[in-house]
Amino acid sequence: MMDRVKRPTMADIAARAGVGIATVDRVLTGRRRVREENARRVFEAAAALGYHATPVIRYRLDRDAPRATFGFVLPKKNQEFYRDLSNALRAEIEDIRDLRGTAIIRYAETQDPAEYADLLGEMTGTADVVGASAVNHPLVGRAVESLAGAGIPVFAMLNDFAPDVRRNFIGLDNHRAGRQAAWMLANVIHEPGTIAVLVGGNLWQAHQLRENGLRSYFREHAPEFRLRDAVLNLETRHITYAMVQDFVASQPDLRGIYIAGGGVEGAIDALRESGRARRIRLVVHPLTGETRAAITDGIVTMVIGTPVVALARSVVSEMAASVSGRSPDASEQVLLSPEVLLPECP
């Protein structure tokens, strides 16, 4: 007869967690409070051992954990990237171990600084901490200053803003991303010509840094290329489509296009219809289902993506530490490694 599998006991949990059996009993029964660190160790030990009452321990931890509301302001509610980011932020908040977090997400419909300032202002009295991807403008800066004055720290993600008053910036090294785009274009284009540059707007600091990085690389290493002045596509598909159609028709020596922000789907459509996709190299942000498919189809040469899960994890971790009083007040940057997609490694 086969031996029965031995079920873990409180003594097993205590030994693994490095606490006494009495501590395990108090965590299970909830009769007396236990230091959070010890309660967490008991939970982790119980989960690792497959203890049958692990859900009870998790319930007690969640019940006793302080509450916190995480407010977010994002652009482009209907864009795939921001939908994915919203879902990732909610998932990370649900996984916080020492806080019972709730997410509130608001979306800007335009690039108007006043709209972003209003959305940030609405977080006063509602959120305990705020994360945002917003335009960089004095109106936004005053809204962030007002939140900070009310004891609500603000974290910038993807696009930096209000650097004097926001807490941290979490995102890519955008100047470096622009240079990476330039390196790719300069090395895969065999016949020098014109490079077109599209940015989402003049108030997106990330786009400006990417453009500056692109231009600095070409000045230093490939001056034989002619870079057009950047044009604004407002990160919309139909405007980008029309612009790229015009570039293809009016620039016989067009060799490359760099899109520093959104709206890239329009460029993909225009190049696919033009029949010149393999002669005009396209480097874009962000990584989505459409840009991934366009890599496979040979329309896009390179995608420099922000890793959504890593971004959400870093943002929520920084915000949670701030709410818990575990992070310094000094302004800092948390720079993520880009998620680069190329035709031979889709």
Buried (B, 14 or more C-beta within 10 A) or exposed (E): EEEEEEEBEBEBBBBBBEBEBEBBBBBBEBEEEBEBEBBBBBBBBBBEBEBEBBEBBBEBBEEBBEEBBBBBBBBBEEBBBBBBBBEBBBBBBEEBEBBBBBBBBBBBEEBBBEBBBBBBBBBBEEBBBBBBBBBBBEBBBBBBBBBBEEEBBBBBBBBBBBBEBBBBBBBBBBBBBBBBBBBBBBEBBEEBBBBBBBBBBBBBBBBBBBBBBBBBBBEEEBEEBBBBEBBBBBBBBEBBBBBBBEBBEEBEEBBBBBBBBBBBBBBBBBBBEBEEBEBBBBBBBBBBEBBBEBBEEEBBBBBBBBBBBBBBBBBBBBBBBBBBEEBEEEBEEBBBEBBBBEEEEE
